Amino acid sequence: MRLGGNLVLTRLLVPEFFGVMALAQVLISGLHLFSDIGLGPAIIRSPRGNDPVFLNTAWTLGVTRGIALWGLTLALALPMAKIYENPVLAWVIPITGLNAILYGFKSTSIFTLNKNIQLGKLSIMEASCQLIALICMIILAYLYKNIWSLVFGSLIGSLSTTVWSHFLVPKTKNRLVLEKDSITELFSFGKWIFVSTAMMFLATQADRFLLGKFFPLAMFGVYNIAVIFAELPKQVISQLSAKVIFPLISKFSHLPRNELRQSILRKRKLILFPLAVLVALLTGFGDVLIEFLYDARYKQAGWMLSLLALGMWPLVLYSTIDRSLYAIGKPTYSAAGNFFKFLYMIICIPLSYKFAGYVGAVLAVALNDLPVYLITSIGLTKENLSCFKQDILASIFLVTIITICITIRFIFHMGIPGMAIF
């Protein structure tokens, strides 16, 4: 639905609008990650995860955090507008930032269902609210042809999710509660989640902050179209990791390490090899996909997609296993990996852009997950959860599929993926 909606919206709106929204979302998602104390993972992992007092304390902290985040968007909107020399950001950021308040008021029923791996109701809610948001965006874009269709469409989607969440589990009625023991438990686990997610923001959003400054706004909007497709494997695995892998591993984290490792590897291969096919197809035929789906304004996204999709592979490898480190109470490896990824980004992207322009900058972004993969692998090895052999086999499979894709391209005189634009 997200992809389908994006195809319609790109025909109704100019690329610059997507660039402005990307900058606003970078700031807002950054504030979310920098203030994340892991309320959801703490509920899923805790033995008190079904205790109303514990849940209401977590909900109260979430509400407080949401209001504080919106206050920060008000304070940072004008500086962001000046940095990126775009006055519209001064209005887009605080209005889009209202999503933070709506997010804070969401019911803890979401985490309860996730903890018990009861995903049916959650999936229906998320798909329906996403559809509501997209329909609103498309109608507003058709009528007004301006950036506010994206802003208000996202707010309507968030509002519908928040309201719906309070009807997921009828017995759950959240109210304002602050209990000392619950706060202590939430923060004892949450402090490492805070460090990890703060590092994750710096690592995952540095490209948008830097490229938003280096690239013209229209080109930055085109880059974000390529990112939407390149991150398809990431979106799949992030949903599976948060809603299936982490709750399952948390339930069985008491098992001996070797037994836990074997259990994870058996399930992991069922995810890893299909994702390898998806990465290979996006790498091999991403430019064809862009050319087929978008008009000439977005053609440059083709070569970007081929590079970025291949760069997703290290992320796929570590994202299918790193939650096991969270489940055994070792999130520090993820924080360290994201810290080194951030250092890589702030050094390599400016240098690559200086010496090789757009292509160099995008190539630097494509390689940015290697530091996280290396640090995560070290952590898994130390905790007797290594999956290096399976990674090698899956990577060989990926290279084989990409080779087949390139062979097909040469048979039909299509050249190297993404290079036809040059």
Number of C-alpha atoms within 10 A of each C-alpha: 10 12 12 10 16 17 15 17 22 19 13 17 19 16 22 17 19 24 24 22 20 18 25 26 18 19 21 24 15 20 20 19 21 20 18 21 26 22 22 23 23 22 23 27 22 16 9 15 20 18 12 17 19 22 28 22 23 25 24 18 20 25 20 13 21 23 19 16 23 24 16 15 24 16 14 16 22 18 12 19 19 12 10 16 11 13 14 13 21 20 16 23 28 21 19 22 28 22 23 25 22 21 18 20 23 21 26 27 22 19 22 20 18 22 27 16 17 15 15 10 13 20 11 11 19 17 14 16 21 22 16 18 24 25 15 20 27 21 14 19 22 16 11 13 17 15 20 19 22 24 19 18 22 22 21 19 23 24 20 19 23 21 14 17 21 19 13 18 15 9 10 17 14 20 14 12 17 17 12 11 11 19 15 11 15 23 16 13 21 20 14 21 27 20 22 25 24 22 22 24 21 22 24 20 18 22 22 21 17 16 22 21 15 19 18 13 21 19 21 24 25 23 27 21 26 26 16 15 21 26 19 18 21 21 14 13 22 16 11 15 20 17 21 18 24 25 22 19 24 21 14 14 20 11 12 10 14 13 12 17 21 14 14 19 17 10 12 17 15 10 15 21 16 14 22 24 18 17 28 26 21 27 27 28 22 27 25 18 16 21 15 10 13 17 12 8 13 20 20 20 27 28 25 28 32 28 25 27 26 21 23 24 26 20 19 24 26 22 20 23 24 23 21 26 22 22 22 16 14 19 24 17 20 26 24 19 25 29 22 19 25 25 15 20 25 16 11 19 24 19 15 18 20 13 11 13 15 19 15 18 24 22 19 23 24 22 21 27 26 20 20 26 23 14 20 27 22 16 21 22 13 10 16 14 23 20 19 13 9 15 17 12 11 20 18 13 16 24 14 13 19 22 14 14 19 20 16 14 16 12 9 9 9 16 14 16 24 23 13 12 11 6
